[in-house]
Amino acid sequence: MSTNGYESWAIDLGNVGAIYPFQGGEVILVILGLVFWIAWHVIQFRQEKADIEYDMEHENDPEAVRRALERY
């Protein structure tokens, strides 16, 4: 079953034209992908840094450490 009207791909594709959607937009998609990837890493870094700082503030409480050690 052919959806493009060609019965065989044994032809010169240079004369056919676009054979997949968004042809010519690869550079834009790569740039968008890189921007998304870098932005995700920046956001992830900031969230993890905030989590670590929160944990460090609450784990350095000497009274909490003493209570935790007394349980065992």
C-alpha positions as a Markdown table, in Angstrom:
| # | Residue | x | y | z |
|---|---|---|---|---|
| 1 | Met | 0.0 | 0.0 | 0.0 |
| 2 | Ser | 1.4 | 3.3 | -1.0 |
| 3 | Thr | 0.4 | 6.6 | 0.6 |
| 4 | Asn | 2.5 | 8.8 | -1.7 |
| 5 | Gly | 1.6 | 7.5 | -5.1 |
| 6 | Tyr | 4.9 | 5.7 | -5.8 |
| 7 | Glu | 4.9 | 2.0 | -6.4 |
| 8 | Ser | 8.7 | 1.6 | -6.1 |
| 9 | Trp | 11.5 | 3.5 | -4.3 |
| 10 | Ala | 13.9 | 2.5 | -7.1 |
| 11 | Ile | 13.9 | 6.1 | -8.5 |
| 12 | Asp | 16.0 | 9.2 | -8.1 |
| 13 | Leu | 14.8 | 10.7 | -4.8 |
| 14 | Gly | 16.4 | 14.0 | -5.8 |
| 15 | Asn | 13.5 | 14.5 | -8.3 |
| 16 | Val | 10.8 | 13.4 | -5.8 |
| 17 | Gly | 11.0 | 16.2 | -3.3 |
| 18 | Ala | 10.3 | 15.9 | 0.4 |
| 19 | Ile | 10.1 | 12.3 | 1.6 |
| 20 | Tyr | 9.6 | 13.0 | 5.3 |
| 21 | Pro | 7.8 | 15.8 | 7.2 |
| 22 | Phe | 9.5 | 19.0 | 8.3 |
| 23 | Gln | 12.3 | 18.6 | 5.8 |
| 24 | Gly | 14.8 | 21.4 | 6.2 |
| 25 | Gly | 13.9 | 22.0 | 9.8 |
| 26 | Glu | 16.6 | 19.7 | 11.2 |
| 27 | Val | 18.9 | 22.5 | 12.3 |
| 28 | Ile | 16.1 | 24.3 | 14.2 |
| 29 | Leu | 15.1 | 21.0 | 15.9 |
| 30 | Val | 18.7 | 20.3 | 16.9 |
| 31 | Ile | 19.0 | 23.8 | 18.4 |
| 32 | Leu | 15.7 | 23.4 | 20.3 |
| 33 | Gly | 16.8 | 20.0 | 21.6 |
| 34 | Leu | 20.2 | 21.4 | 22.8 |
| 35 | Val | 18.5 | 24.3 | 24.5 |
| 36 | Phe | 16.0 | 22.0 | 26.2 |
| 37 | Trp | 18.8 | 19.6 | 27.3 |
| 38 | Ile | 20.9 | 22.4 | 28.8 |
| 39 | Ala | 17.9 | 24.1 | 30.5 |
| 40 | Trp | 16.9 | 20.7 | 32.0 |
| 41 | His | 20.5 | 20.3 | 33.4 |
| 42 | Val | 20.5 | 23.8 | 34.9 |
| 43 | Ile | 17.0 | 23.3 | 36.5 |
| 44 | Gln | 18.1 | 19.9 | 37.8 |
| 45 | Phe | 21.3 | 21.3 | 39.2 |
| 46 | Arg | 19.5 | 24.1 | 41.1 |
| 47 | Gln | 16.8 | 21.7 | 42.5 |
| 48 | Glu | 19.4 | 19.2 | 43.7 |
| 49 | Lys | 21.5 | 22.0 | 45.2 |
| 50 | Ala | 18.5 | 23.3 | 47.1 |
| 51 | Asp | 17.7 | 19.8 | 48.4 |
| 52 | Ile | 21.2 | 19.2 | 49.5 |
| 53 | Glu | 21.3 | 22.6 | 51.3 |
| 54 | Tyr | 18.0 | 21.8 | 53.0 |
| 55 | Asp | 19.3 | 18.4 | 54.1 |
| 56 | Met | 22.5 | 19.9 | 55.4 |
| 57 | Glu | 20.7 | 22.5 | 57.5 |
| 58 | His | 18.5 | 20.0 | 59.1 |
| 59 | Glu | 21.1 | 17.2 | 59.6 |
| 60 | Asn | 23.6 | 19.4 | 61.3 |
| 61 | Asp | 21.3 | 20.0 | 64.3 |
| 62 | Pro | 23.3 | 18.5 | 67.2 |
| 63 | Glu | 20.1 | 17.8 | 69.2 |
| 64 | Ala | 18.6 | 15.8 | 66.3 |
| 65 | Val | 21.8 | 13.8 | 65.9 |
| 66 | Arg | 21.9 | 13.0 | 69.6 |
| 67 | Arg | 18.2 | 11.9 | 69.5 |
| 68 | Ala | 18.9 | 9.7 | 66.5 |
| 69 | Leu | 21.9 | 8.1 | 68.2 |
| 70 | Glu | 20.0 | 7.4 | 71.4 |
| 71 | Arg | 17.4 | 5.4 | 69.5 |
| 72 | Tyr | 20.0 | 2.8 | 68.7 |
